């Protein structure tokens, strides 16, 4: 055997078998990916690597994909675009399940869809798994409702939010409808349970946190309910903290580092077009012990995502691609009769400036607006 053959034999004998890396190590690597592209590349290496992405133990340690903005409906086909403001890419997913449906996003990897037949579903846009929810018409205070299906889908239901990933159990779905009414249900329930003593003002946003419902309305108060829908208390935003005179405000509520934050979006009217544009935000932290609000000047390493979705936050320490101390916002009050760009951007609490993103992708369907979602594979 000549020296050349010996070298080739030695090289073949010592080559690493990457397909047999330990499962725990592969799962640890997979959980570090923040972009959808990384999961695709990881999964095509070999069968054993792809199997890691769908291993039963992975469901208890979800992947850490960065949020995506689901774009508006394309009436000509069943593809739906998902835009990333972090790498400027748009991913096209085949999703006939959302065609003709109103959608709300979440941080738990699932969309909530509502069709023109009063039917709500949960949908994972990556796996395309669906979970049927009871019809809202089975809610006690909606049994005698007279409402056109399209109007119910487009306007009557304001927002639907999730408490957690439905695959992990104990998921609660909270629906806001008829301006200031709310009801909740769990997957598998036959009907919805209305919340008692709903706010007098229009409900803007809600979250489920620590076994309670936190609800913010147009008066900027926060109303707290227990897990059975019973009213616990209302915490008012004191007049001394209100230092703005906008044409319009919208309030959102999110959990940031284990604390409840209220985000006030301040908008002005462009004039005859009846188009609203965001120019500022005010952020408040709820002091639950003393039952009062505190104005917040910085989010530190956190960023908040608001719009037609369950409002959520992510830390830049885990997602370095995300700009810290910012509010990523998108349009949730779009007027399809006025053809102009969406009101969306990235608001910095450092300099109070707004950096635009995604200036195109217009839809003239009343039920179809861009929504944030933090994807999960399961």
Residue frames relative to the residue before (quaternion, step in Angstrom):
aa qw qx qy qz dx dy dz
X 1.0000 0.0000 0.0000 0.0000 0.00 0.00 0.00
X 0.3285 -0.7563 0.5250 0.2110 3.63 -0.64 1.03
X 0.7137 -0.4691 0.3132 0.4153 3.56 -1.32 0.29
X 0.6161 0.5635 -0.3417 0.4315 3.59 1.06 -0.72
X 0.6679 0.4910 -0.2924 0.4768 3.58 0.96 -0.90
X 0.6243 0.5399 -0.3422 0.4491 3.57 1.01 -0.77
X 0.6535 0.5183 -0.3172 0.4513 3.59 0.96 -0.85
X 0.6633 0.5002 -0.3087 0.4631 3.59 0.92 -0.91
X 0.6429 0.5213 -0.3236 0.4584 3.59 1.00 -0.83
X 0.6592 0.5090 -0.3043 0.4624 3.58 0.95 -0.90
X 0.6487 0.5302 -0.3134 0.4470 3.59 0.97 -0.86
X 0.6715 0.4820 -0.3040 0.4737 3.59 0.94 -0.87
X 0.6662 0.5383 -0.3037 0.4173 3.56 0.95 -0.83
X 0.7713 0.3685 -0.1892 0.4832 3.61 1.00 -0.78
X 0.4219 0.7132 -0.4747 0.2968 3.65 1.21 0.06
X 0.4595 -0.7030 0.4751 0.2624 3.61 -0.88 0.99
X 0.3108 -0.7186 0.5930 0.1883 3.53 -1.16 0.72
X 0.2207 -0.8327 0.4979 0.1003 3.57 0.04 1.34
X 0.5978 0.5887 -0.3683 0.4006 3.59 1.14 -0.44
X 0.7173 0.4377 -0.2434 0.4844 3.60 1.23 -0.39
X 0.2757 0.7537 -0.5460 0.2404 3.58 1.11 0.56
X 0.6034 -0.5826 0.3908 0.3790 3.65 -1.03 0.65
X 0.5976 -0.6038 0.4060 0.3368 3.52 -1.07 0.84
X 0.6577 0.5255 -0.3150 0.4382 3.60 0.88 -0.93
X 0.6526 0.5117 -0.3120 0.4637 3.57 1.01 -0.81
X 0.6627 0.5017 -0.3072 0.4634 3.60 0.93 -0.87
X 0.6472 0.5071 -0.3199 0.4707 3.59 1.01 -0.77
X 0.6281 0.5310 -0.3307 0.4627 3.57 1.06 -0.74
X 0.6446 0.5093 -0.3119 0.4773 3.59 1.02 -0.82
X 0.6749 0.5193 -0.3003 0.4297 3.59 0.85 -1.00
X 0.6748 0.5071 -0.3058 0.4403 3.58 1.00 -0.76
X 0.6121 0.5559 -0.3498 0.4404 3.59 1.27 -0.15
X 0.5504 0.6262 -0.3971 0.3836 3.59 1.23 -0.23
X 0.1969 -0.7991 0.5604 0.0923 3.57 -1.01 0.86
X 0.7312 0.3801 -0.2197 0.5222 3.58 1.24 -0.34
X 0.5983 -0.5893 0.4188 0.3454 3.54 -1.13 0.71
X 0.5970 0.5853 -0.3572 0.4164 3.59 1.04 -0.76
X 0.6399 0.5500 -0.3267 0.4258 3.57 0.99 -0.87
X 0.6565 0.5045 -0.3136 0.4649 3.59 1.01 -0.80
X 0.6291 0.5315 -0.3339 0.4585 3.57 1.03 -0.78
X 0.6780 0.4832 -0.2917 0.4709 3.59 0.86 -0.94
X 0.6347 0.5347 -0.3209 0.4564 3.57 0.99 -0.84
X 0.7093 0.4946 -0.2611 0.4290 3.58 0.91 -0.96
X 0.6997 0.4657 -0.2849 0.4609 3.61 1.12 -0.52
X 0.4226 0.7059 -0.4761 0.3104 3.62 1.22 0.00
X 0.7408 -0.2588 0.2000 0.5868 3.57 0.88 -1.00
X 0.7079 -0.4731 0.3180 0.4170 3.57 -1.30 0.26
X 0.6701 0.5100 -0.3152 0.4375 3.58 0.90 -0.88
X 0.6447 0.4987 -0.3309 0.4756 3.62 1.04 -0.67
X 0.6427 0.5153 -0.3280 0.4623 3.57 0.98 -0.79
X 0.6343 0.5488 -0.3321 0.4315 3.59 0.99 -0.82
X 0.5785 0.5991 -0.3748 0.4074 3.60 1.12 -0.61
X 0.6417 0.5551 -0.3270 0.4160 3.57 0.99 -0.83
X 0.7745 0.3082 -0.1548 0.5303 3.58 1.13 -0.61
X 0.3452 0.7487 -0.4976 0.2698 3.57 1.23 0.38
X 0.5989 -0.6074 0.3827 0.3550 3.61 -0.99 0.81
X 0.6599 0.5099 -0.3227 0.4477 3.62 1.00 -0.71
X 0.5809 0.5970 -0.3777 0.4043 3.60 1.18 -0.44
X 0.5936 0.5994 -0.3665 0.3924 3.59 1.12 -0.57
X 0.6741 0.4740 -0.2966 0.4827 3.56 1.17 -0.49
X 0.7331 0.2575 -0.1897 0.6002 3.58 1.32 -0.12
X 0.1751 -0.8556 0.4758 0.1045 3.58 0.43 1.24
X 0.5736 -0.5798 0.4577 0.3540 3.52 -1.25 0.52
X 0.4031 -0.7465 0.4954 0.1864 3.56 -1.22 0.47
X 0.0993 0.8222 -0.5509 0.1035 3.57 0.78 1.01
X 0.5016 -0.6333 0.5045 0.3046 3.54 -1.13 0.69
X 0.6095 -0.5614 0.3983 0.3932 3.61 -1.13 0.51
X 0.1695 -0.7466 0.6358 0.0981 3.52 -1.25 0.64
X 0.3421 -0.7077 0.5770 0.2219 3.54 -1.21 0.56
X 0.2615 -0.7579 0.5761 0.1594 3.57 -0.51 1.17
X 0.3414 -0.7775 0.5008 0.1678 3.54 -0.66 1.16
X 0.6951 -0.5077 0.3322 0.3856 3.53 -1.33 0.17
X 0.6666 -0.5439 0.3552 0.3656 3.52 -1.29 0.44
X 0.2563 -0.7125 0.6334 0.1595 3.51 -1.18 0.79
X 0.3489 -0.7936 0.4582 0.1961 3.57 -0.30 1.24
X 0.6705 0.5419 -0.3001 0.4083 3.59 1.15 -0.53
X 0.8067 0.0765 -0.0539 0.5835 3.62 1.20 -0.29
X 0.5637 -0.6258 0.4415 0.3093 3.56 -1.35 0.08
X 0.4432 0.6586 -0.4816 0.3713 3.59 1.19 0.47
X 0.0875 -0.7802 0.6173 0.0510 3.56 -1.05 0.77
X 0.3525 -0.7590 0.5157 0.1837 3.53 -0.84 1.02
X 0.1147 -0.7534 0.6442 0.0644 3.56 -1.18 0.74
X 0.1621 -0.8302 0.5320 0.0398 3.54 -0.45 1.26
X 0.2083 -0.7601 0.6043 0.1170 3.55 -1.04 0.85
X 0.3032 -0.7582 0.5440 0.1933 3.62 -0.67 1.02
X 0.6193 0.5873 -0.3232 0.4088 3.57 1.29 -0.19
X 0.7945 0.1533 -0.1185 0.5755 3.60 1.10 -0.55
X 0.4592 -0.7340 0.3999 0.3007 3.59 1.38 0.28
X 0.5027 0.6385 -0.4373 0.3851 3.59 1.11 0.59
X 0.2142 -0.7319 0.6290 0.1511 3.53 -1.31 0.45
X 0.1860 -0.7830 0.5888 0.0750 3.57 -0.71 1.14
X 0.2341 -0.7722 0.5780 0.1217 3.57 -0.88 0.97
X 0.0567 -0.7998 0.5975 -0.0093 3.58 -0.67 1.15
X 0.4143 -0.6783 0.5501 0.2563 3.54 -1.08 0.80
X 0.1534 0.8107 -0.5387 0.1704 3.58 -0.34 1.27
X 0.0628 -0.8148 0.5761 0.0182 3.61 0.29 1.18
X 0.5553 0.6424 -0.3777 0.3691 3.60 1.22 -0.43
X 0.7294 0.4061 -0.2518 0.4896 3.63 1.15 -0.41
X 0.4476 0.7068 -0.4545 0.3058 3.58 1.25 -0.10
X 0.8385 0.1427 -0.1343 0.5084 3.56 -0.82 1.02
X 0.6424 0.5279 -0.3170 0.4563 3.60 1.25 0.25
X 0.4566 -0.6160 0.5667 0.3016 3.51 -1.27 0.55
X 0.1026 -0.8135 0.5719 0.0240 3.58 -0.96 0.86
X 0.1010 -0.7410 0.6591 0.0802 3.51 -1.24 0.66
X 0.3522 -0.7579 0.5156 0.1892 3.55 -1.01 0.82
X 0.1415 -0.7798 0.6032 0.0894 3.56 -1.33 0.14
X 0.5175 -0.6156 0.4903 0.3360 3.53 -1.35 0.14
X 0.6246 0.5726 -0.3148 0.4278 3.57 1.29 -0.05
X 0.6421 -0.5880 0.3073 0.3841 3.59 1.23 0.43
X 0.7060 0.4374 -0.2499 0.4978 3.59 1.26 -0.10
X 0.3273 -0.6877 0.6125 0.2115 3.50 -1.27 0.63
X 0.2466 -0.6981 0.6375 0.2130 3.54 -1.29 0.40
X 0.1023 -0.8166 0.5675 0.0243 3.60 -0.69 1.06
X 0.0989 -0.7688 0.6304 0.0419 3.54 -1.19 0.71
X 0.1996 -0.7991 0.5575 0.1044 3.58 -0.67 1.08
X 0.6503 -0.5295 0.3870 0.3834 3.55 -1.34 -0.02
X 0.6214 0.4830 -0.3620 0.4996 3.56 1.23 0.52
X 0.5953 -0.6201 0.3216 0.3970 3.57 1.25 0.63
X 0.5543 0.6520 -0.3755 0.3557 3.62 1.25 0.14
X 0.2029 -0.7722 0.5959 0.0868 3.56 -0.90 1.05
X 0.0036 0.7806 -0.6249 0.0135 3.57 -1.12 0.75
X 0.3300 -0.6626 0.6199 0.2604 3.51 -1.36 0.30
X 0.0398 -0.8082 0.5871 -0.0237 3.57 -0.96 0.89
X 0.2293 -0.7191 0.6384 0.1508 3.54 -0.98 0.93
X 0.3361 -0.7959 0.4615 0.2017 3.64 -0.35 1.17
X 0.6423 0.5119 -0.3386 0.4590 3.62 1.18 -0.33
X 0.7655 0.3209 -0.1905 0.5242 3.61 0.89 -0.87
X 0.3101 -0.7759 0.4710 0.2828 3.58 1.34 -0.46
X 0.3542 0.7051 -0.5196 0.3277 3.58 1.17 0.58
X 0.1379 -0.7926 0.5907 0.0621 3.58 -1.00 0.86
X 0.1361 -0.7536 0.6377 0.0832 3.55 -1.22 0.64
X 0.3469 -0.7571 0.5213 0.1859 3.56 -0.70 1.10
X 0.1820 -0.7560 0.6211 0.0983 3.54 -1.07 0.87
X 0.5938 -0.5543 0.4108 0.4140 3.62 -1.13 0.38
X 0.5581 -0.5897 0.4567 0.3635 3.57 -1.14 0.58
X 0.5190 -0.6460 0.4595 0.3198 3.57 -1.00 0.80
X 0.5644 0.6003 -0.3882 0.4128 3.58 1.18 -0.42
X 0.6190 0.5328 -0.3451 0.4624 3.59 1.27 -0.23
X 0.4647 0.6413 -0.4614 0.3999 3.57 1.29 0.15
X 0.6044 -0.6213 0.3591 0.3460 3.59 -0.92 0.92
X 0.7556 0.3914 -0.2300 0.4722 3.60 0.89 -0.85
X 0.6776 0.4523 -0.3067 0.4921 3.60 1.26 0.26
X 0.4026 0.7521 -0.4587 0.2484 3.59 1.24 0.03
X 0.7582 0.3382 -0.1901 0.5240 3.58 1.10 -0.65
X 0.3224 0.7768 -0.4841 0.2413 3.55 1.26 0.39
X 0.1219 -0.7430 0.6539 0.0739 3.54 -1.10 0.85
X 0.2894 0.7482 -0.5287 0.2774 3.56 -0.28 1.29
X 0.4804 -0.6571 0.4940 0.3055 3.56 -0.91 0.89
X 0.5831 -0.6174 0.3918 0.3541 3.64 -0.93 0.83
X 0.6634 0.5032 -0.3149 0.4555 3.60 0.95 -0.83
X 0.6467 0.5039 -0.3180 0.4762 3.59 1.00 -0.79
X 0.6150 0.5457 -0.3357 0.4596 3.58 1.04 -0.77
X 0.6843 0.4735 -0.2737 0.4822 3.58 0.94 -0.91
X 0.7517 0.4543 -0.2314 0.4183 3.58 0.75 -1.06
X 0.8446 0.1798 -0.0181 0.5040 3.57 0.86 -0.97
X 0.6783 0.5555 -0.3217 0.3576 3.57 0.75 -1.06
X 0.7226 0.3246 -0.2065 0.5744 3.60 1.02 -0.83
X 0.3004 -0.7998 0.4990 0.1449 3.56 -0.54 1.21
X 0.7888 -0.1650 0.1652 0.5686 3.59 0.78 -1.00
X 0.1159 -0.7526 0.6430 0.0818 3.55 -1.25 0.57
X 0.0722 -0.8205 0.5671 -0.0049 3.60 -0.80 1.03
X 0.3389 -0.7280 0.5660 0.1865 3.55 -1.28 0.56
X 0.4228 -0.6921 0.5214 0.2652 3.55 -1.18 0.59
X 0.8028 -0.0594 0.1009 0.5847 3.60 1.09 -0.69
X 0.6708 -0.4458 0.3896 0.4468 3.54 -1.35 -0.01
X 0.4236 -0.7365 0.4557 0.2655 3.66 -0.57 1.04
X 0.5978 0.5722 -0.3658 0.4258 3.62 1.17 -0.38
X 0.6803 0.4924 -0.2871 0.4607 3.58 1.20 -0.44
X 0.5486 -0.6401 0.3802 0.3806 3.60 1.30 0.02
X 0.8193 0.2725 -0.2089 0.4592 3.55 -1.34 0.39
X 0.3278 0.7428 -0.5148 0.2752 3.58 1.12 0.61
X 0.1191 -0.7679 0.6272 0.0529 3.56 -1.02 0.89
X 0.1918 -0.7638 0.6092 0.0932 3.56 -0.99 0.91
X 0.1086 -0.7977 0.5926 0.0245 3.58 -0.79 1.07
X 0.1383 -0.8001 0.5823 0.0417 3.58 -0.76 1.08
X 0.1814 -0.7465 0.6330 0.0953 3.55 -1.08 0.88
X 0.1268 0.8054 -0.5611 0.1433 3.59 -0.66 1.06
X 0.8221 0.2465 -0.1829 0.4796 3.55 -1.37 0.21
X 0.7265 -0.4720 0.2210 0.4479 3.54 0.92 1.05
X 0.8473 -0.0767 0.0857 0.5185 3.63 0.56 -1.06
X 0.5380 0.6094 -0.4195 0.4039 3.60 1.18 0.39
X 0.0905 -0.7956 0.5985 0.0237 3.55 -1.20 0.63
X 0.0107 0.7696 -0.6384 0.0050 3.53 -1.24 0.57
X 0.1786 -0.7902 0.5763 0.1074 3.58 -1.17 0.51
X 0.0131 -0.7703 0.6376 -0.0043 3.53 -1.30 0.50
X 0.3120 -0.7061 0.5976 0.2167 3.53 -1.35 0.28
X 0.5985 -0.5353 0.4267 0.4161 3.61 -1.10 0.48
X 0.7383 0.3480 -0.2832 0.5037 3.55 -0.77 1.05
X 0.5457 0.5991 -0.4040 0.4244 3.60 1.22 -0.31
X 0.4275 -0.7014 0.5108 0.2538 3.57 -1.20 0.51
X 0.8002 0.0919 -0.0459 0.5909 3.60 1.21 -0.37
X 0.5081 -0.6296 0.5015 0.3063 3.54 -1.39 0.11
X 0.3002 -0.7344 0.5820 0.1783 3.58 -1.18 0.64
X 0.3420 -0.7555 0.5159 0.2147 3.64 -0.53 1.08
X 0.4328 -0.6531 0.5521 0.2853 3.56 -1.19 0.62
X 0.3994 -0.7264 0.5138 0.2211 3.56 -1.06 0.80
X 0.8424 0.1648 -0.1250 0.4976 3.57 -1.24 0.57
X 0.0596 0.8257 -0.5550 0.0813 3.58 0.70 1.07
X 0.6291 -0.5533 0.3756 0.3962 3.63 -1.12 0.55
X 0.5350 -0.6258 0.4653 0.3251 3.57 -1.21 0.55
X 0.7046 0.4285 -0.2514 0.5067 3.57 1.16 -0.61
X 0.6766 -0.4895 0.3607 0.4153 3.55 -1.31 0.29
X 0.3663 -0.7236 0.5442 0.2148 3.56 -0.89 0.97
X 0.2593 -0.7979 0.5320 0.1146 3.57 -0.78 1.08
X 0.8132 -0.0733 0.1326 0.5618 3.57 0.84 -0.98
X 0.0468 -0.7880 0.6138 0.0124 3.56 -1.26 0.39
X 0.0619 -0.7625 0.6400 0.0722 3.54 -1.29 0.44
X 0.3177 -0.6811 0.6160 0.2361 3.52 -1.34 0.34
X 0.1507 0.7992 -0.5589 0.1616 3.58 -0.58 1.13
X 0.8571 0.0507 -0.0565 0.5095 3.57 -0.88 0.96
X 0.6853 -0.4948 0.2839 0.4527 3.59 1.07 0.71
X 0.6853 0.4200 -0.2877 0.5207 3.59 1.26 0.27
X 0.3837 -0.6703 0.5785 0.2623 3.54 -1.33 0.35
X 0.0983 -0.7641 0.6359 0.0468 3.56 -0.94 0.96
X 0.0636 -0.8247 0.5601 -0.0468 3.54 -0.63 1.21
X 0.1071 -0.7799 0.6125 0.0716 3.58 -0.97 0.84
X 0.1718 -0.7985 0.5721 0.0743 3.57 -1.01 0.85
X 0.7399 -0.4427 0.2800 0.4221 3.56 -1.33 0.05
X 0.6061 0.5200 -0.3669 0.4771 3.62 1.25 -0.15
X 0.4462 -0.7188 0.3998 0.3527 3.56 1.44 -0.08
X 0.4159 0.6658 -0.4952 0.3722 3.59 1.20 0.45
X 0.2596 -0.7195 0.6130 0.1981 3.54 -1.32 0.34
X 0.1340 -0.7808 0.6087 0.0428 3.55 -0.77 1.12
X 0.1912 -0.8013 0.5637 0.0604 3.56 -0.86 1.03
X 0.0855 -0.7857 0.6126 0.0086 3.56 -0.97 1.00
X 0.4554 -0.6510 0.5176 0.3176 3.55 -1.21 0.46
X 0.7319 -0.4572 0.2811 0.4199 3.57 -1.29 0.12
X 0.6647 0.4758 -0.3061 0.4879 3.61 1.25 -0.22
X 0.5857 -0.6102 0.3587 0.3949 3.58 1.29 0.09
X 0.4854 0.6577 -0.4424 0.3689 3.59 1.22 0.27
X 0.4926 -0.6731 0.4728 0.2842 3.56 -0.96 0.92
X 0.2057 -0.7914 0.5668 0.1004 3.58 -0.85 0.99
X 0.7615 -0.2525 0.2046 0.5608 3.57 0.74 -1.05
X 0.2426 -0.7266 0.6177 0.1779 3.54 -1.37 0.23
X 0.1498 -0.7761 0.6092 0.0639 3.56 -0.88 1.00
X 0.2372 -0.8088 0.5288 0.0999 3.58 -0.60 1.18
X 0.4275 -0.6446 0.5666 0.2842 3.52 -1.21 0.62
X 0.3697 -0.7651 0.4810 0.2160 3.58 -0.44 1.19
X 0.6026 -0.6111 0.3837 0.3410 3.56 -1.06 0.80
X 0.5957 0.5913 -0.3685 0.3996 3.61 1.12 -0.54
X 0.6675 0.4939 -0.3042 0.4668 3.59 1.22 -0.43
X 0.6076 0.5566 -0.3532 0.4431 3.60 1.22 -0.35
X 0.0577 0.8323 -0.5403 0.1095 3.57 -0.29 1.28
X 0.6528 0.4869 -0.3160 0.4867 3.61 1.10 0.57
X 0.1756 -0.7598 0.6182 0.0979 3.53 -1.24 0.55
X 0.0532 0.8441 -0.5302 0.0598 3.59 0.41 1.18
X 0.5866 -0.5221 0.4655 0.4081 3.53 -1.35 0.09
X 0.8003 -0.0203 0.0723 0.5949 3.55 1.05 -0.79
X 0.0726 -0.7737 0.6253 0.0722 3.58 -1.15 0.61
X 0.0953 -0.7366 0.6624 0.0975 3.53 -1.32 0.44
X 0.2083 -0.7900 0.5659 0.1104 3.57 -0.95 0.84
X 0.1152 -0.7669 0.6306 0.0306 3.53 -1.17 0.79
X 0.1743 -0.7756 0.5982 0.1009 3.55 -1.20 0.47
X 0.0403 0.8059 -0.5837 0.0904 3.57 -0.86 1.00
X 0.4029 -0.6595 0.5736 0.2713 3.51 -1.31 0.42
X 0.0123 -0.7939 0.6063 -0.0441 3.55 -0.79 1.10
X 0.8440 -0.1127 0.0414 0.5227 3.57 -0.43 1.20
X 0.7296 -0.4346 0.2359 0.4723 3.56 1.03 0.80
X 0.6590 0.4564 -0.3039 0.5149 3.59 1.31 0.10
X 0.4298 -0.6819 0.5281 0.2670 3.57 -1.23 0.56
X 0.0718 -0.7971 0.5995 0.0004 3.57 -0.78 1.10
X 0.1987 -0.7358 0.6336 0.1330 3.55 -1.16 0.72
X 0.1507 -0.7880 0.5952 0.0458 3.56 -0.82 1.07
X 0.1519 -0.7877 0.5943 0.0565 3.57 -0.71 1.12
X 0.1959 -0.7866 0.5815 0.0687 3.54 -0.63 1.20
X 0.1648 -0.8095 0.5618 0.0442 3.56 -0.58 1.18
X 0.0341 -0.8289 0.5554 -0.0583 3.55 -0.65 1.20
X 0.2089 -0.7467 0.6112 0.1588 3.55 -1.29 0.35
X 0.4717 -0.6693 0.5089 0.2656 3.53 -1.24 0.54
X 0.4403 -0.7167 0.4800 0.2490 3.57 -0.84 0.99
X 0.6702 -0.4944 0.3061 0.4613 3.60 1.21 -0.22
X 0.8623 -0.0646 0.0615 0.4984 3.54 -0.88 -0.97
X 0.6363 0.5633 -0.3316 0.4097 3.61 1.14 -0.48
X 0.3127 -0.7664 0.4970 0.2604 3.61 1.25 -0.32
X 0.4366 0.6698 -0.4668 0.3780 3.55 1.07 0.83
X 0.2627 -0.7740 0.5605 0.1330 3.57 -0.85 0.99
X 0.0812 -0.7801 0.6194 0.0350 3.54 -1.12 0.76
X 0.4211 -0.7087 0.5162 0.2324 3.56 -0.97 0.95
X 0.0352 -0.8122 0.5816 0.0281 3.57 -0.97 0.84
X 0.8162 0.0462 -0.0214 0.5756 3.59 1.18 -0.26
X 0.1776 -0.7464 0.6270 0.1353 3.55 -1.35 0.26
X 0.1231 -0.7277 0.6645 0.1173 3.52 -1.31 0.51
X 0.1491 -0.8030 0.5751 0.0464 3.58 -0.92 0.93
X 0.0602 -0.7962 0.6020 -0.0097 3.55 -0.96 0.95
X 0.2624 -0.7425 0.5958 0.1574 3.54 -1.13 0.72
X 0.3744 -0.7332 0.5272 0.2105 3.54 -0.94 0.92
X 0.2140 -0.7395 0.6289 0.1093 3.54 -0.79 1.11
X 0.2413 -0.8283 0.4895 0.1268 3.57 -0.03 1.32
X 0.6297 0.5465 -0.3470 0.4295 3.60 1.06 -0.64
X 0.7804 0.3073 -0.1572 0.5214 3.56 0.88 -0.97
X 0.3596 -0.7780 0.4522 0.2468 3.57 1.38 0.08
X 0.5917 0.5197 -0.4058 0.4638 3.54 0.69 1.14
X 0.4768 -0.6533 0.5125 0.2883 3.55 -1.36 0.28
X 0.1306 -0.7443 0.6465 0.1047 3.52 -1.28 0.54
X 0.4275 -0.6935 0.5093 0.2773 3.58 -0.86 0.89
X 0.2278 -0.7774 0.5784 0.0956 3.56 -0.98 0.92
X 0.2626 -0.7871 0.5428 0.1300 3.57 -0.81 1.03
X 0.8012 0.1021 -0.0488 0.5876 3.57 1.17 -0.47
X 0.3625 -0.7091 0.5648 0.2161 3.55 -1.23 0.59
X 0.4256 -0.7070 0.4619 0.3249 3.58 1.28 -0.04
X 0.8121 -0.2225 0.1878 0.5057 3.58 -0.79 -1.03
X 0.5799 0.6026 -0.3665 0.4078 3.60 1.24 0.20
X 0.1162 -0.7416 0.6531 0.1005 3.49 -1.37 0.42
X 0.2717 -0.7715 0.5636 0.1153 3.56 -1.10 0.81
X 0.1944 -0.7688 0.6031 0.0868 3.56 -1.11 0.83
X 0.0356 0.8161 -0.5715 0.0782 3.57 -0.59 1.17
X 0.3464 0.7036 -0.5746 0.2344 3.53 -1.29 0.45
X 0.7637 -0.2984 0.2624 0.5088 3.53 -1.04 -0.84
X 0.5645 0.5619 -0.3687 0.4793 3.54 0.90 1.03
X 0.6018 -0.4638 0.4810 0.4376 3.51 -1.38 0.07
X 0.3808 -0.7495 0.4916 0.2269 3.60 -0.45 1.20
X 0.0571 0.8109 -0.5764 0.0832 3.58 -0.89 0.93
X 0.2833 -0.7472 0.5800 0.1579 3.53 -1.33 0.28
X 0.0982 -0.7655 0.6303 0.0839 3.56 -1.29 0.41
X 0.4076 -0.7121 0.5099 0.2583 3.63 -1.08 0.63
X 0.4558 -0.6863 0.4934 0.2790 3.57 -0.95 0.84
X 0.5269 0.6177 -0.4196 0.4059 3.60 1.21 -0.24
X 0.7231 0.3717 -0.2263 0.5364 3.59 1.16 -0.60
X 0.7611 0.2368 -0.1258 0.5906 3.56 1.24 -0.50
X 0.1296 -0.8510 0.5035 0.0736 3.62 0.38 1.19
X 0.5799 0.5848 -0.3828 0.4184 3.61 1.19 -0.36
X 0.6457 0.5207 -0.3067 0.4668 3.57 1.23 -0.49
X 0.4280 -0.6977 0.5129 0.2586 3.59 -0.91 0.92
X 0.3663 -0.7559 0.5016 0.2072 3.58 -0.68 1.07
X 0.8169 0.2642 -0.2062 0.4694 3.54 -1.38 0.33
X 0.5590 0.5889 -0.3793 0.4438 3.56 1.05 0.84
X 0.2629 -0.7091 0.6257 0.1912 3.52 -1.37 0.33
X 0.1899 -0.7580 0.6175 0.0899 3.56 -0.67 1.17
X 0.0324 0.8354 -0.5445 0.0680 3.57 -0.44 1.17
X 0.0892 -0.7758 0.6222 0.0560 3.50 -1.22 0.59
X 0.6666 -0.5502 0.3595 0.3517 3.52 -1.33 0.41
X 0.0257 0.8013 -0.5976 0.0138 3.59 -0.83 0.97
X 0.6951 0.3989 -0.2749 0.5312 3.57 1.26 0.39
X 0.2213 0.8437 -0.4668 0.1460 3.56 1.25 0.54
X 0.2824 -0.7460 0.5853 0.1454 3.54 -1.05 0.89
X 0.2965 -0.8078 0.4768 0.1797 3.65 -0.22 1.20
X 0.5980 0.5763 -0.3712 0.4154 3.60 1.20 -0.28
X 0.7018 0.3964 -0.2505 0.5363 3.58 1.26 -0.33
X 0.2480 -0.8095 0.5183 0.1209 3.57 -0.48 1.18
X 0.3803 0.6717 -0.5543 0.3114 3.53 -0.14 1.34
X 0.6803 -0.5125 0.3288 0.4079 3.56 -1.23 0.35
X 0.5861 -0.5698 0.4450 0.3658 3.54 -1.26 0.44
X 0.4357 -0.6535 0.5532 0.2776 3.54 -1.28 0.51
X 0.3530 0.7217 -0.5203 0.2897 3.55 -0.04 1.28
X 0.2187 0.7790 -0.5648 0.1621 3.53 -1.14 0.59
X 0.4590 -0.6313 0.5421 0.3112 3.54 -1.36 -0.26
X 0.1609 -0.8062 0.5672 0.0502 3.56 -0.47 1.25
X 0.2330 -0.7815 0.5683 0.1091 3.57 -0.82 1.04
X 0.3378 -0.7328 0.5549 0.2026 3.55 -0.86 0.97
X 0.5378 0.6159 -0.4056 0.4087 3.60 1.26 -0.17
X 0.8360 0.1184 -0.0244 0.5352 3.57 0.72 -1.09
X 0.4261 -0.7358 0.4275 0.3071 3.61 1.36 0.07
X 0.4729 0.6581 -0.4480 0.3776 3.55 1.18 0.55
X 0.3034 -0.7323 0.5825 0.1798 3.56 -1.31 0.41
X 0.1564 -0.7750 0.6085 0.0674 3.55 -0.76 1.10
X 0.3414 -0.7698 0.4966 0.2102 3.62 -0.58 1.06
X 0.0113 0.7560 -0.6524 -0.0521 3.52 -1.34 0.32
X 0.8407 0.1607 -0.1375 0.4986 3.54 -1.22 0.57
X 0.0171 0.8490 -0.5249 0.0582 3.56 0.24 1.29
X 0.6885 0.4659 -0.2835 0.4781 3.59 1.24 -0.14
X 0.6161 0.5992 -0.3852 0.3361 3.56 -1.05 -0.84
X 0.2067 0.7922 -0.5430 0.1866 3.56 0.63 1.12
X 0.1048 -0.7624 0.6355 0.0626 3.52 -1.15 0.73
X 0.2188 -0.7696 0.5837 0.1379 3.54 -1.07 0.70
X 0.4531 0.6268 -0.4737 0.4213 3.52 1.18 0.74
X 0.4915 -0.7071 0.4229 0.2820 3.56 -0.65 1.11
X 0.7282 0.4471 -0.2428 0.4592 3.59 1.05 -0.74
X 0.7069 0.4649 -0.2466 0.4725 3.60 1.22 -0.25
X 0.1808 0.7455 -0.6190 0.1682 3.56 -0.46 1.29
X 0.6140 -0.5474 0.3927 0.4113 3.63 -1.14 0.39
X 0.0526 -0.7977 0.6007 0.0103 3.59 -1.05 0.79
X 0.4369 -0.6808 0.5285 0.2575 3.54 -1.14 0.75
X 0.0744 0.7592 -0.6462 0.0225 3.55 -1.17 0.67
X 0.2503 -0.7226 0.6221 0.1679 3.56 -1.11 0.76
X 0.2975 -0.8313 0.4379 0.1693 3.60 -0.03 1.31
X 0.0747 -0.7322 0.6738 0.0655 3.49 -1.36 0.54
X 0.5139 -0.6575 0.4548 0.3111 3.56 -1.12 0.63
X 0.7716 0.3041 -0.1638 0.5341 3.59 1.15 -0.50
